[in-house]
Amino acid sequence: MKAKLQKIGNSKGIRIPKAIIDEIGFETAVELTVENNRLVIAPVRGVRADWERGFQGVKKEPLILPDTFSNEFDQDEWTW
């Protein structure tokens, strides 16, 4: 599909058809990058968008912490 560049102040813009917006999932913002001399327009993903997939490989065993934590600071600096 071809699109005509529209003058917007000192910049230029394009109109993205609704069908493409719906298919890709654009909302209120997009991310623009240049790859191999091509403009890539991608939907902005939330900061934690891929966390669920990333956690799928994590062991689901409970985290067991020691009953006490001790270090030199505890031994030398604290008075109880």
Short mmCIF file of the C-alpha atoms (twelve columns), coordinates in Angstrom:
data_MODEL
# 
_entry.id   MODEL 
# 
loop_
_atom_site.group_PDB 
_atom_site.id 
_atom_site.type_symbol 
_atom_site.label_atom_id 
_atom_site.label_alt_id 
_atom_site.label_comp_id 
_atom_site.label_asym_id 
_atom_site.label_seq_id 
_atom_site.Cartn_x 
_atom_site.Cartn_y 
_atom_site.Cartn_z 
_atom_site.pdbx_PDB_model_num 
ATOM 1  C CA . MET A 1  0.000  0.000   0.000  1 
ATOM 2  C CA . LYS A 2  1.253  3.471   -0.816 1 
ATOM 3  C CA . ALA A 3  0.564  6.574   1.258  1 
ATOM 4  C CA . LYS A 4  1.070  10.210  0.373  1 
ATOM 5  C CA . LEU A 5  3.236  12.366  2.666  1 
ATOM 6  C CA . GLN A 6  1.250  15.295  4.076  1 
ATOM 7  C CA . LYS A 7  2.911  18.556  5.110  1 
ATOM 8  C CA . ILE A 8  2.430  19.238  8.845  1 
ATOM 9  C CA . GLY A 9  4.300  22.419  9.794  1 
ATOM 10 C CA . ASN A 10 8.009  21.761  9.170  1 
ATOM 11 C CA . SER A 11 7.398  17.986  9.276  1 
ATOM 12 C CA . LYS A 12 5.559  15.480  7.129  1 
ATOM 13 C CA . GLY A 13 3.143  12.775  8.143  1 
ATOM 14 C CA . ILE A 14 1.128  9.905   6.770  1 
ATOM 15 C CA . ARG A 15 -2.381 8.670   7.490  1 
ATOM 16 C CA . ILE A 16 -2.601 5.069   8.575  1 
ATOM 17 C CA . PRO A 17 -5.819 3.348   7.496  1 
ATOM 18 C CA . LYS A 18 -8.107 2.130   10.294 1 
ATOM 19 C CA . ALA A 19 -7.853 -1.492  9.116  1 
ATOM 20 C CA . ILE A 20 -4.071 -1.426  9.639  1 
ATOM 21 C CA . ILE A 21 -4.396 0.324   13.003 1 
ATOM 22 C CA . ASP A 22 -6.837 -2.347  14.192 1 
ATOM 23 C CA . GLU A 23 -4.769 -5.247  12.830 1 
ATOM 24 C CA . ILE A 24 -1.522 -4.094  14.437 1 
ATOM 25 C CA . GLY A 25 -3.049 -2.822  17.666 1 
ATOM 26 C CA . PHE A 26 -1.949 0.808   17.593 1 
ATOM 27 C CA . GLU A 27 -3.441 2.826   20.438 1 
ATOM 28 C CA . THR A 28 -2.342 6.367   21.325 1 
ATOM 29 C CA . ALA A 29 1.413  6.173   20.669 1 
ATOM 30 C CA . VAL A 30 3.798  4.329   18.372 1 
ATOM 31 C CA . GLU A 31 7.511  3.660   18.410 1 
ATOM 32 C CA . LEU A 32 9.513  4.785   15.383 1 
ATOM 33 C CA . THR A 33 12.825 3.191   14.447 1 
ATOM 34 C CA . VAL A 34 14.977 3.087   11.338 1 
ATOM 35 C CA . GLU A 35 16.247 -0.330  10.277 1 
ATOM 36 C CA . ASN A 36 18.214 -0.890  7.080  1 
ATOM 37 C CA . ASN A 37 17.158 2.524   5.750  1 
ATOM 38 C CA . ARG A 38 13.463 1.731   6.369  1 
ATOM 39 C CA . LEU A 39 11.032 3.386   8.745  1 
ATOM 40 C CA . VAL A 40 9.517  0.871   11.173 1 
ATOM 41 C CA . ILE A 41 6.364  1.899   13.031 1 
ATOM 42 C CA . ALA A 42 5.482  -0.403  15.927 1 
ATOM 43 C CA . PRO A 43 2.942  -0.259  18.741 1 
ATOM 44 C CA . VAL A 44 4.301  0.891   22.087 1 
ATOM 45 C CA . ARG A 45 4.352  -2.058  24.443 1 
ATOM 46 C CA . GLY A 46 3.977  -1.701  28.190 1 
ATOM 47 C CA . VAL A 47 7.124  -1.907  30.281 1 
ATOM 48 C CA . ARG A 48 6.097  -5.322  31.622 1 
ATOM 49 C CA . ALA A 49 4.415  -6.603  28.463 1 
ATOM 50 C CA . ASP A 50 6.688  -9.652  28.045 1 
ATOM 51 C CA . TRP A 51 7.154  -10.523 31.727 1 
ATOM 52 C CA . GLU A 52 4.584  -13.334 31.727 1 
ATOM 53 C CA . ARG A 53 6.419  -15.142 28.937 1 
ATOM 54 C CA . GLY A 54 9.763  -14.526 30.653 1 
ATOM 55 C CA . PHE A 55 8.573  -16.054 33.922 1 
ATOM 56 C CA . GLN A 56 7.320  -19.253 32.291 1 
ATOM 57 C CA . GLY A 57 10.780 -20.830 32.554 1 
ATOM 58 C CA . VAL A 58 11.312 -19.899 36.213 1 
ATOM 59 C CA . LYS A 59 11.187 -22.646 38.822 1 
ATOM 60 C CA . LYS A 60 8.066  -22.495 40.931 1 
ATOM 61 C CA . GLU A 61 9.689  -23.792 44.103 1 
ATOM 62 C CA . PRO A 62 9.239  -21.599 47.183 1 
ATOM 63 C CA . LEU A 63 12.106 -19.339 48.151 1 
ATOM 64 C CA . ILE A 64 13.481 -20.439 51.520 1 
ATOM 65 C CA . LEU A 65 15.461 -17.847 53.429 1 
ATOM 66 C CA . PRO A 66 17.707 -18.599 56.417 1 
ATOM 67 C CA . ASP A 67 16.257 -17.897 59.852 1 
ATOM 68 C CA . THR A 68 18.918 -15.316 60.616 1 
ATOM 69 C CA . PHE A 69 21.112 -13.029 58.621 1 
ATOM 70 C CA . SER A 70 24.423 -12.069 60.121 1 
ATOM 71 C CA . ASN A 71 27.421 -10.061 59.020 1 
ATOM 72 C CA . GLU A 72 30.337 -8.174  60.600 1 
ATOM 73 C CA . PHE A 73 28.264 -5.019  60.987 1 
ATOM 74 C CA . ASP A 74 25.750 -6.903  63.126 1 
ATOM 75 C CA . GLN A 75 28.513 -8.288  65.304 1 
ATOM 76 C CA . ASP A 76 30.529 -5.084  65.792 1 
ATOM 77 C CA . GLU A 77 28.203 -2.096  65.502 1 
ATOM 78 C CA . TRP A 78 24.932 -3.015  67.181 1 
ATOM 79 C CA . THR A 79 24.381 -2.968  70.884 1 
ATOM 80 C CA . TRP A 80 21.247 -4.701  72.093 1 
# 
